[in-house]
């Protein structure tokens, strides 16, 4: 029998709102895909995680980044620009997950090469639907870039 590698998806959630962190992590726990969620509270901390600096020296490379725009110290727009201009990070898909509904924010994030823009829904039920849709599309349908030593297919990720 073929042994399957069940390496979970590594998600970096960049979010300063504790309630939104809880909603997101709970929604992913209920999902179909095995994942590890790592949370940073602002762009400065997220950049340290991505570059494996300081306390993040052993951090895994995220398969995907969920990025809020309204963050302290370094906002999501600035972090997005840095990530997408860094050859070592640019291939990581970045999903904007924010309360903003501003057309200017939508345009600006796509100009800086975000992969997707989602306005956070208000209700828990709608929020869970959004996370399920993200999970289904990004983890079960789309093929994400991986480290060379990782070999997994979308079917390998199911719980």
C-alpha positions as CSV (number, residue, x, y, z in Angstrom):
1,X,0.0,0.0,0.0
2,X,1.3,3.4,-0.9
3,X,2.2,5.6,2.0
4,X,0.8,9.1,1.7
5,X,2.5,12.2,3.1
6,X,0.0,14.0,5.3
7,X,2.0,17.2,5.7
8,X,-0.5,19.9,6.8
9,X,-0.9,23.2,5.1
10,X,1.0,26.0,6.8
11,X,-1.1,29.1,7.1
12,X,0.2,32.5,8.3
13,X,-2.6,34.6,9.6
14,X,-1.6,38.3,9.9
15,X,-4.4,39.7,12.1
16,X,-4.4,42.0,15.2
17,X,-8.1,41.5,16.1
18,X,-8.3,38.7,18.7
19,X,-12.0,38.0,17.8
20,X,-11.1,37.6,14.1
21,X,-8.2,35.3,15.0
22,X,-10.5,33.1,17.0
23,X,-13.2,33.1,14.2
24,X,-10.6,32.2,11.6
25,X,-8.9,29.4,13.6
26,X,-12.2,27.9,14.6
27,X,-13.5,27.9,11.1
28,X,-10.3,26.1,9.8
29,X,-10.6,23.6,12.7
30,X,-14.0,22.6,11.4
31,X,-12.7,22.3,7.8
32,X,-11.6,19.3,5.8
33,X,-7.9,20.1,5.4
34,X,-5.2,19.5,7.9
35,X,-3.5,22.8,8.7
36,X,-1.3,24.6,11.1
37,X,-2.2,28.2,11.7
38,X,0.5,30.6,12.8
39,X,-0.6,34.1,13.9
40,X,1.2,37.4,13.9
41,X,-0.3,40.6,15.0
42,X,1.3,43.1,12.6
43,X,3.3,43.5,9.5
44,X,6.7,43.8,11.4
45,X,6.1,40.5,13.2
46,X,4.8,38.8,10.0
47,X,8.0,39.9,8.1
48,X,10.1,38.5,10.9
49,X,8.2,35.2,10.7
50,X,8.6,35.1,6.9
51,X,12.3,35.8,7.1
52,X,12.8,33.5,10.0
53,X,14.3,36.1,12.2
54,X,14.6,36.2,16.0
55,X,12.0,34.1,17.8
56,X,10.8,32.9,14.4
57,X,14.1,31.3,13.4
58,X,12.5,27.9,13.2
59,X,9.2,29.1,11.6
60,X,7.9,27.0,8.7
61,X,7.5,28.6,5.3
62,X,3.8,29.3,4.9
63,X,1.9,27.8,2.0
64,X,-0.4,30.7,2.1
65,X,-0.8,34.1,3.9
66,X,-4.1,35.5,5.1
67,X,-3.5,39.2,5.5
68,X,-5.6,41.9,7.1
69,X,-4.9,45.4,5.8
70,X,-5.5,47.4,9.0
71,X,-2.6,46.5,11.2
72,X,-0.4,48.4,13.7
73,X,3.3,49.2,13.0
74,X,3.3,48.1,9.4
75,X,0.0,47.8,7.6
76,X,-1.1,45.1,5.2
77,X,-0.5,47.2,2.1
78,X,3.2,47.7,3.0
79,X,3.7,44.1,4.0
80,X,2.1,42.9,0.7
81,X,4.5,45.1,-1.3
82,X,7.5,43.8,0.6
83,X,6.4,40.1,0.3
84,X,5.7,40.4,-3.4
85,X,8.9,42.2,-4.2
86,X,11.1,39.7,-2.4
87,X,12.2,36.8,-4.7
88,X,12.2,34.4,-1.7
89,X,8.7,35.2,-0.7
90,X,6.9,36.3,-3.8
91,X,5.5,32.9,-4.8
92,X,3.6,32.6,-1.5
93,X,-0.1,33.3,-2.3
94,X,-1.5,36.2,-0.3
95,X,-5.2,36.4,0.4
96,X,-6.4,39.7,1.7
97,X,-9.0,39.1,4.4
98,X,-10.1,42.4,5.7
99,X,-13.1,44.5,6.9
100,X,-12.4,47.0,4.2
101,X,-14.9,47.3,1.3
102,X,-13.0,50.2,-0.3
103,X,-12.6,50.0,-4.0
104,X,-9.3,51.8,-3.5
105,X,-8.0,49.0,-1.3
106,X,-9.1,46.4,-3.8
107,X,-7.3,48.1,-6.6
108,X,-4.2,48.8,-4.5
109,X,-3.9,45.2,-3.3
110,X,-4.2,43.7,-6.8
111,X,-1.7,46.3,-8.1
112,X,0.7,44.9,-5.5
113,X,0.0,41.3,-6.6
114,X,-2.3,40.0,-4.0
115,X,-3.9,36.7,-5.1
116,X,-7.4,37.4,-3.8
117,X,-9.4,40.1,-1.9
118,X,-12.1,39.1,0.5
119,X,-14.1,41.4,2.7
120,X,-14.8,39.8,6.0
121,X,-18.5,39.0,6.5
122,X,-20.2,40.2,9.7
123,X,-21.9,37.0,10.9
124,X,-20.2,33.9,12.2
125,X,-22.2,31.7,9.8
126,X,-21.1,33.8,6.8
127,X,-17.5,34.0,8.0
128,X,-17.4,30.2,8.3
129,X,-18.7,29.9,4.7
130,X,-16.0,32.2,3.5
131,X,-13.3,30.2,5.2
132,X,-14.7,26.9,3.8
133,X,-14.7,28.4,0.3
134,X,-11.1,29.6,0.8
135,X,-10.2,26.1,2.1
136,X,-11.9,24.3,-0.8
137,X,-10.4,26.5,-3.5
138,X,-6.9,27.2,-2.2
139,X,-6.2,23.8,-0.5
140,X,-8.2,21.2,-2.5
141,X,-8.4,22.6,-6.0
142,X,-5.4,24.9,-6.5
143,X,-1.9,23.5,-6.5
144,X,0.3,25.6,-4.2
145,X,4.0,26.1,-4.6
146,X,6.0,23.8,-2.2
147,X,9.4,23.4,-0.9
148,X,11.3,20.9,-3.1
149,X,11.4,18.2,-0.4
150,X,7.6,18.3,0.1
151,X,5.5,16.2,-2.2
152,X,1.8,16.3,-1.6
153,X,-1.4,16.4,-3.6
154,X,-4.7,18.0,-2.6
155,X,-6.1,14.6,-1.7
156,X,-3.3,14.1,0.8
157,X,-4.4,17.1,2.8
158,X,-7.8,15.9,4.0
159,X,-8.2,15.1,7.7
